[in-house]
């Protein structure tokens, strides 16, 4: 796999975790909103299939919002659980840092190659 494909994969992953960060922030902001259903983001499976060459191109991977409905709703119909959101936030932050560090490393390597170091 060439470096440009690696960068494309990292960019696709970064788009996914960025949207997930926004979804988590929105979930937390709506924790007291009656009837609100928590949102999450799907992109990992599509990215893995694109990388494996099973489905589509990495360029075509777009994260999508969905309502997982895997946490019980309270009396008002709201299913946001702060413990779940904090756990998701920590996990997502780690993934975001990983994608950014890998991208930084790749760009440094490209810069070194261009400068002949």
C-alpha positions in Angstrom: 0.0 0.0 0.0 1.4 3.4 -0.9 1.7 6.4 1.4 -1.1 8.3 -0.2 -3.5 5.4 0.5 -2.3 5.3 4.1 -3.1 9.0 4.5 -6.5 8.5 2.8 -7.3 5.7 5.3 -6.2 7.9 8.3 -8.3 10.8 7.0 -11.3 8.5 6.7 -10.8 7.3 10.3 -10.3 10.9 11.5 -13.6 11.9 9.8 -15.4 9.1 11.7 -14.0 9.9 15.1 -14.5 13.7 14.6 -18.2 13.1 13.9 -18.4 10.7 16.8 -17.0 13.4 19.1 -19.7 15.8 17.9 -22.4 13.1 18.5 -21.1 12.5 22.0 -21.1 16.2 22.8 -24.7 16.4 21.4 -25.7 13.4 23.5 -24.3 15.0 26.7 -25.9 18.4 25.9 -29.3 16.6 25.5 -29.1 14.4 28.6 -32.1 16.2 30.1 -34.1 16.5 26.9 -37.3 14.5 27.1 -37.6 11.8 24.4 -34.0 12.4 23.1 -32.4 9.3 21.7 -28.6 9.0 21.8 -26.7 9.1 18.6 -23.5 7.2 17.6 -21.5 6.9 14.4 -20.8 4.0 12.1 -17.7 3.9 10.0 -15.3 1.3 11.3 -16.9 -1.7 9.4 -17.1 0.3 6.1 -13.5 1.4 6.5 -12.3 -2.1 7.2 -14.1 -3.5 4.2 -12.7 -0.8 1.9 -9.2 -1.4 3.2 -9.6 -5.1 2.6 -10.9 -4.4 -0.9 -14.2 -6.1 -0.2 -16.5 -3.1 -0.7 -15.9 0.2 -2.3 -13.0 2.6 -2.0 -11.5 4.2 1.1 -12.3 7.6 -0.5 -16.0 6.6 -0.4 -16.1 5.8 3.3 -18.4 8.3 5.0 -19.3 8.1 8.7 -23.1 7.9 9.4 -25.1 8.8 12.4 -27.5 6.2 13.9 -29.5 5.6 17.0 -28.1 2.5 18.7 -31.0 2.1 21.3 -28.8 0.0 23.4 -29.3 1.9 26.7 -32.6 1.9 28.6 -34.7 5.0 28.4 -35.7 6.9 31.6 -39.3 8.0 32.4 -39.1 10.9 29.9 -38.0 8.6 27.1 -34.4 9.8 27.1 -31.8 7.0 26.7 -28.6 9.0 27.2 -26.5 7.6 30.0 -23.6 9.8 31.3 -21.4 6.8 32.1 -21.8 5.4 28.6 -21.0 8.8 27.1 -17.9 9.4 29.2 -16.7 5.9 28.3 -17.3 6.6 24.6 -15.6 9.9 24.9 -12.5 8.4 26.4 -12.3 5.7 23.8 -12.9 8.1 21.0 -10.4 10.6 22.2 -7.7 7.8 22.3 -8.6 6.9 18.7 -8.5 10.5 17.6 -5.1 11.0 19.1 -3.9 7.8 17.4 -5.1 8.9 14.0 -3.5 12.3 14.4 -0.2 10.9 15.6 0.0 8.5 12.7 -0.9 11.2 10.2 1.8 13.5 11.7 4.4 10.8 11.5 3.5 10.1 7.8 3.6 13.7 6.9 7.0 14.0 8.6 8.3 11.0 6.6 7.0 12.6 3.4 8.6 15.9 4.2 12.0 14.2 5.0 11.8 12.3 1.7 11.1 15.5 -0.2 14.0 17.2 1.4 16.2 14.2 0.8 17.0 13.5 4.5 
